[in-house]
Amino acid sequence: MKGLRGIARFSIRAVVSALLLIWLFSRIDAKRVLHSFSLIPFEAWALAFFLYISSQVISSLRWYVIVKTLGFKRSFLTILKYYFVGMYFNLFLPTAIGGDVLKVFFLARGGESKLRAGYSIFSDRVFGFWAMFILGGITCLIHPGLLPGKWQFLLVAIFFSSTFLAIFAPVLRRILKVLSRGLVKKSELFKAIFEKIEALLIFWKHPAILFKALFLSITLQLCGMYGAYLLGKGLLIPLDFDYYLAVIPLISVLTIIPISVSGIGLREGGFAFFFGIRNVPMEKAITLSLGVFAIQALSALLGGIFYILGAHKEVEKGEKALKK
């Protein structure tokens, strides 16, 4: 029964993606999209691909830092393989976070804590989005008027609120604990909840690790965004890099809404909308979106190779010894 529900959900999302693409392509000349692809020089493709691969290796390093902090005994090479296999399945599972479920399974395999494994993925995602909105928010503060008012306000608001929560999370925990002290003493449920909150705040107990993860996040986001900028430059889109810093966080949020397959259709619509604000022809905006997706897909094929070679089944000797 669960399998049928999964197939039904996937089918609905596939239909949504198809309808979105049909609607977008009905509004443009497909021949112009093909022509736009021919405008991008090989050097731009090659450098964008290199930057995206680099960003994913850095992202794997960030996840390695996180899982190590959470007590998992894995080498960086193992984490790198798990990460790329997850990338591969992100392309084929219903949303842009589908492969994360597999990474939890790989990490928790052999009796490890599924809660900590899931938290490692959650933390990895949070650091990524926090870095994106730091870049987008600061860019909007430096360049007021870069986006229409409501979008500029949204970016800056998310930047300030997420940074406030990150800085004052331990203080907020103490306040909440004081306010609910009686409940914690009387209720095992509340006691268990606060124990989990303590576990979630492990990075705040190691500030150096928190800053390392954030630095890696900002670095990898800059690599990915600059790769998109290079493709846009190849398409002769007359927008500076700061515009990409502002709009890519907003477009990225669209791709994780669970109504399409891997964000397909939503991503293209996001590029068409936000680049259309600056009078970029829809054909070029969609071409840029498809180009970014093509780079991601080509990179994810490396994960497919790792998967075929059985990298996801590897358990290192050191890990086996620890579990005995």
Backbone torsions as a table, in degrees:
resi	resn	phi	psi	omega
1	MET	NA	-42.9	178.5
2	LYS	-62.8	-37.5	179.2
3	GLY	-62.9	-39.6	178.9
4	LEU	-66.2	-40.5	178.3
5	ARG	-64.1	-39.3	178.1
6	GLY	-63.5	-42.6	178.2
7	ILE	-64.2	-40.1	-179.8
8	ALA	-64.6	-43.4	179.4
9	ARG	-63.8	-43.8	179.5
10	PHE	-62.2	-41.4	-179.2
11	SER	-63.3	-42.5	179.2
12	ILE	-62.6	-43.7	-179.6
13	ARG	-67.1	-36.1	177.0
14	ALA	-64.2	-39.4	178.0
15	VAL	-65.1	-42.7	178.6
16	VAL	-60.1	-46.2	178.4
17	SER	-59.4	-45.0	-178.6
18	ALA	-63.6	-43.2	-179.6
19	LEU	-64.8	-40.5	178.5
20	LEU	-63.0	-44.1	179.5
21	LEU	-66.3	-41.0	178.0
22	ILE	-61.4	-42.9	-179.8
23	TRP	-64.4	-44.0	-179.2
24	LEU	-64.9	-45.3	-177.8
25	PHE	-72.7	-19.1	175.9
26	SER	-72.7	-15.8	-177.6
27	ARG	-98.9	0.5	-177.5
28	ILE	-134.2	172.6	174.9
29	ASP	-97.0	110.9	-176.3
30	ALA	-58.8	-30.7	179.4
31	LYS	-63.5	-33.7	178.8
32	ARG	-68.9	-32.1	176.1
33	VAL	-63.7	-46.0	177.9
34	LEU	-61.5	-39.9	178.2
35	HIS	-65.4	-39.1	-179.6
36	SER	-63.4	-39.0	177.2
37	PHE	-58.4	-38.0	-178.0
38	SER	-69.5	-16.5	179.8
39	LEU	-74.4	-27.0	-174.5
40	ILE	-74.5	118.4	-179.6
41	PRO	-69.3	154.7	-179.1
42	PHE	-57.5	-37.3	-178.4
43	GLU	-60.4	-37.8	179.4
44	ALA	-66.9	-43.5	177.3
45	TRP	-59.4	-47.9	-175.3
46	ALA	-63.3	-44.8	-178.1
47	LEU	-70.8	-38.4	177.7
48	ALA	-62.3	-41.9	178.2
49	PHE	-63.3	-44.7	178.9
50	PHE	-60.4	-44.3	-179.6
51	LEU	-65.0	-38.7	-179.1
52	TYR	-69.5	-42.9	176.5
53	ILE	-60.2	-42.6	178.4
54	SER	-60.1	-42.6	-179.6
55	SER	-62.5	-36.3	-179.4
56	GLN	-74.6	-33.2	174.2
57	VAL	-65.4	-42.7	177.3
58	ILE	-63.6	-38.8	177.9
59	SER	-63.5	-38.2	175.9
60	SER	-63.4	-39.0	177.9
61	LEU	-64.2	-39.5	176.9
62	ARG	-61.4	-45.6	179.6
63	TRP	-63.8	-36.8	176.8
64	TYR	-60.7	-44.2	177.9
65	VAL	-60.3	-41.3	-178.7
66	ILE	-67.2	-49.8	-175.9
67	VAL	-67.3	-32.2	177.3
68	LYS	-66.3	-41.1	178.0
69	THR	-63.6	-33.7	-179.4
70	LEU	-83.0	1.0	172.9
71	GLY	96.9	6.2	177.8
72	PHE	-80.0	138.8	-179.8
73	LYS	-100.9	89.5	178.4
74	ARG	-135.6	145.8	174.8
75	SER	-80.2	162.2	178.4
76	PHE	-62.8	-36.6	-179.8
77	LEU	-62.4	-41.7	178.0
78	THR	-63.7	-45.0	179.3
79	ILE	-62.8	-39.3	178.7
80	LEU	-60.6	-44.0	179.2
81	LYS	-65.3	-45.5	177.4
82	TYR	-57.4	-41.9	-176.0
83	TYR	-64.3	-45.7	-177.8
84	PHE	-70.8	-33.5	173.7
85	VAL	-63.2	-40.6	175.8
86	GLY	-61.1	-40.1	176.0
87	MET	-58.6	-42.7	-179.0
88	TYR	-59.8	-46.5	-178.0
89	PHE	-76.6	-20.2	174.0
90	ASN	-60.1	-27.5	-179.7
91	LEU	-73.9	-27.3	-170.5
92	PHE	-112.8	-12.1	175.4
93	LEU	-90.5	161.0	-166.0
94	PRO	-56.6	-30.9	179.6
95	THR	-127.3	174.9	-179.3
96	ALA	-72.7	1.8	177.1
97	ILE	-116.7	9.7	-177.8
98	GLY	-59.0	-41.8	-179.4
99	GLY	-67.0	-19.5	178.7
100	ASP	-64.2	-32.6	178.0
101	VAL	-61.6	-41.4	178.1
102	LEU	-66.5	-37.7	179.6
103	LYS	-64.7	-36.1	174.9
104	VAL	-61.7	-44.7	-179.9
105	PHE	-61.5	-45.6	-180.0
106	PHE	-61.1	-44.2	-174.8
107	LEU	-71.3	-36.6	-176.4
108	ALA	-88.8	-4.1	-177.8
109	ARG	-60.8	138.6	177.9
110	GLY	90.6	19.0	174.5
111	GLY	98.0	1.8	176.9
112	GLU	-68.7	161.1	-178.0
113	SER	-69.2	120.8	176.3
114	LYS	-68.2	-32.5	179.2
115	LEU	-63.4	-47.3	179.2
116	ARG	-66.9	-37.1	177.9
117	ALA	-63.6	-44.0	177.7
118	GLY	-64.4	-37.7	179.4
119	TYR	-66.6	-33.1	178.0
120	SER	-63.0	-39.3	178.7
121	ILE	-69.6	-43.8	178.8
122	PHE	-59.6	-46.0	179.9
123	SER	-62.5	-41.4	179.5
124	ASP	-59.3	-44.7	178.9
125	ARG	-66.4	-43.0	-178.1
126	VAL	-62.2	-45.1	178.0
127	PHE	-60.5	-39.1	180.0
128	GLY	-64.1	-48.0	-179.1
129	PHE	-70.8	-36.1	177.3
130	TRP	-60.7	-44.5	179.1
131	ALA	-62.1	-42.5	179.4
132	MET	-60.0	-44.2	-177.4
133	PHE	-77.4	-23.4	170.0
134	ILE	-63.5	-48.9	179.8
135	LEU	-63.2	-46.1	-179.4
136	GLY	-66.2	-43.6	-178.8
137	GLY	-65.2	-46.6	179.6
138	ILE	-63.9	-39.2	178.2
139	THR	-60.2	-43.0	179.9
140	CYS	-67.8	-33.1	177.2
141	LEU	-69.0	-37.2	179.5
142	ILE	-73.7	-34.7	-176.9
143	HIS	-121.5	73.3	178.3
144	PRO	-60.2	138.8	-178.4
145	GLY	90.9	2.0	179.9
146	LEU	-63.4	-37.1	177.4
147	LEU	-123.1	161.3	172.7
148	PRO	-55.6	151.9	-171.4
149	GLY	-47.0	-48.0	-174.9
150	LYS	-66.7	-36.2	179.7
151	TRP	-74.5	-37.7	176.3
152	GLN	-63.0	-44.6	179.2
153	PHE	-62.0	-42.1	-179.4
154	LEU	-61.2	-46.5	179.9
155	LEU	-61.0	-47.4	-178.3
156	VAL	-66.1	-39.9	-179.6
157	ALA	-63.9	-43.4	179.0
158	ILE	-66.6	-39.1	178.1
159	PHE	-60.0	-50.1	-177.6
160	PHE	-68.3	-43.7	-177.1
161	SER	-66.9	-42.3	180.0
162	SER	-67.8	-38.9	178.9
163	THR	-68.4	-39.1	176.8
164	PHE	-60.4	-46.9	179.7
165	LEU	-62.4	-39.2	-179.3
166	ALA	-65.8	-41.6	-177.2
167	ILE	-73.2	-41.2	-172.4
168	PHE	-103.1	13.2	179.5
169	ALA	-55.4	-46.7	179.0
170	PRO	-62.8	-36.7	179.1
171	VAL	-66.8	-43.3	178.8
172	LEU	-63.2	-36.1	177.7
173	ARG	-63.3	-43.7	-179.7
174	ARG	-64.1	-42.0	179.0
175	ILE	-61.7	-46.2	179.9
176	LEU	-62.8	-38.6	-179.6
177	LYS	-66.4	-39.5	178.2
178	VAL	-65.6	-44.3	-178.2
179	LEU	-64.8	-29.0	-176.6
180	SER	-113.8	26.1	-175.7
181	ARG	-58.2	-42.5	-179.8
182	GLY	-63.3	-41.1	-179.4
183	LEU	-65.6	-38.3	-179.4
184	VAL	-63.7	-39.0	-179.3
185	LYS	-70.9	-34.4	-174.9
186	LYS	-90.0	-26.7	-172.1
187	SER	-116.0	125.0	175.7
188	GLU	-65.5	-31.7	179.6
189	LEU	-62.8	-49.8	-179.8
190	PHE	-65.4	-34.1	177.6
191	LYS	-63.2	-43.7	179.3
192	ALA	-65.3	-38.6	179.2
193	ILE	-62.0	-44.0	-178.7
194	PHE	-71.6	-29.7	174.7
195	GLU	-64.5	-38.4	178.2
196	LYS	-69.5	-37.5	177.1
197	ILE	-62.0	-40.3	177.6
198	GLU	-59.5	-42.2	179.6
199	ALA	-65.1	-36.7	-179.1
200	LEU	-67.4	-26.1	-176.4
201	LEU	-92.4	19.7	-177.1
202	ILE	-60.3	-31.8	-178.3
203	PHE	-69.4	-27.9	179.3
204	TRP	-75.2	-15.5	174.9
205	LYS	-83.7	-12.9	179.0
206	HIS	-131.0	75.9	-175.5
207	PRO	-54.6	-34.6	-178.8
208	ALA	-62.7	-38.2	179.0
209	ILE	-69.8	-39.5	178.4
210	LEU	-60.1	-46.5	-179.3
211	PHE	-68.6	-33.7	177.3
212	LYS	-63.6	-45.8	179.6
213	ALA	-63.5	-39.1	179.7
214	LEU	-69.0	-41.3	178.0
215	PHE	-61.5	-44.5	177.9
216	LEU	-62.2	-38.2	-179.9
217	SER	-63.6	-45.8	-179.7
218	ILE	-64.7	-40.5	-179.6
219	THR	-62.6	-46.8	-177.3
220	LEU	-69.5	-33.8	177.4
221	GLN	-66.4	-39.4	177.7
222	LEU	-63.3	-39.5	178.4
223	CYS	-62.2	-49.3	-178.4
224	GLY	-63.9	-43.3	-178.8
225	MET	-67.7	-37.6	-179.8
226	TYR	-69.2	-32.3	174.7
227	GLY	-61.7	-42.8	176.7
228	ALA	-63.7	-39.0	178.5
229	TYR	-62.0	-39.6	179.0
230	LEU	-63.9	-41.1	176.5
231	LEU	-63.8	-41.4	178.1
232	GLY	-63.8	-38.9	177.8
233	LYS	-64.4	-39.1	177.0
234	GLY	-63.4	-30.1	177.3
235	LEU	-82.3	2.0	-179.0
236	LEU	64.6	32.9	174.1
237	ILE	-79.2	119.1	-172.0
238	PRO	-84.9	55.6	179.4
239	LEU	-123.3	141.2	179.9
240	ASP	-77.1	167.4	-178.0
241	PHE	-60.7	-30.9	-177.5
242	ASP	-62.7	-28.9	178.4
243	TYR	-68.0	-37.5	177.2
244	TYR	-65.2	-39.2	177.9
245	LEU	-60.2	-32.4	-176.7
246	ALA	-82.4	-42.0	-170.6
247	VAL	-92.6	-26.5	-177.7
248	ILE	-63.0	-36.8	174.3
249	PRO	-58.3	-40.7	-179.6
250	LEU	-67.4	-41.0	178.9
251	ILE	-66.9	-38.3	-179.2
252	SER	-62.7	-37.1	178.1
253	VAL	-62.2	-37.6	179.5
254	LEU	-59.7	-38.1	-172.7
255	THR	-69.4	-18.1	-179.7
256	ILE	-95.1	-1.1	174.5
257	ILE	-66.8	124.0	-170.7
258	PRO	-80.6	57.4	177.3
259	ILE	-124.1	3.3	-179.5
260	SER	-141.7	172.8	178.1
261	VAL	-87.8	111.5	177.3
262	SER	54.7	29.9	177.9
263	GLY	75.8	5.3	-178.8
264	ILE	-65.9	131.5	-176.0
265	GLY	96.6	-50.6	176.6
266	LEU	-66.7	-41.8	179.0
267	ARG	-61.2	-47.4	-178.0
268	GLU	-65.5	-40.0	177.0
269	GLY	-64.0	-38.6	178.3
270	GLY	-63.8	-44.4	177.8
271	PHE	-63.5	-43.3	-179.3
272	ALA	-61.8	-41.4	-178.1
273	PHE	-70.1	-54.2	-172.8
274	PHE	-72.0	-32.7	176.7
275	PHE	-80.6	-25.5	174.7
276	GLY	-65.4	-27.7	176.7
277	ILE	-57.1	-33.9	-179.4
278	ARG	-102.0	25.5	173.2
279	ASN	63.8	27.9	172.9
280	VAL	-79.7	128.6	179.1
281	PRO	-54.7	141.8	-177.4
282	MET	-58.1	-36.2	179.4
283	GLU	-58.6	-42.8	-179.1
284	LYS	-72.2	-37.3	179.6
285	ALA	-64.2	-42.9	179.2
286	ILE	-69.3	-37.7	175.7
287	THR	-60.5	-42.6	178.3
288	LEU	-61.7	-43.9	178.8
289	SER	-61.2	-46.1	179.4
290	LEU	-65.8	-34.3	177.2
291	GLY	-65.3	-43.8	177.2
292	VAL	-61.5	-43.6	179.3
293	PHE	-64.5	-38.3	179.4
294	ALA	-62.6	-41.4	177.1
295	ILE	-62.0	-44.3	179.5
296	GLN	-63.5	-42.0	-178.7
297	ALA	-65.3	-42.9	179.5
298	LEU	-63.3	-40.0	177.9
299	SER	-65.9	-39.2	-178.7
300	ALA	-66.0	-23.6	178.2
301	LEU	-61.2	-27.6	174.8
302	LEU	-61.1	-38.5	176.1
303	GLY	-64.2	-36.4	176.6
304	GLY	-62.5	-38.9	177.7
305	ILE	-64.7	-44.9	176.9
306	PHE	-58.1	-41.0	-178.3
307	TYR	-66.0	-45.4	179.6
308	ILE	-61.4	-36.1	180.0
309	LEU	-78.1	-4.1	176.2
310	GLY	83.9	21.3	-178.5
311	ALA	-60.9	-30.7	-178.0
312	HIS	-71.4	-11.7	-179.2
313	LYS	-96.7	-5.5	-174.3
314	GLU	-70.1	134.5	170.6
315	VAL	-130.5	117.4	-173.3
316	GLU	-71.3	156.4	-177.7
317	LYS	-57.7	-40.1	179.3
318	GLY	-62.8	-37.9	179.5
319	GLU	-67.1	-41.5	-179.7
320	LYS	-63.2	-40.6	-178.7
321	ALA	-64.6	-38.4	-179.1
322	LEU	-67.8	-28.3	-176.1
323	LYS	-86.8	-9.5	-179.2
324	LYS	-77.8	NA	NA
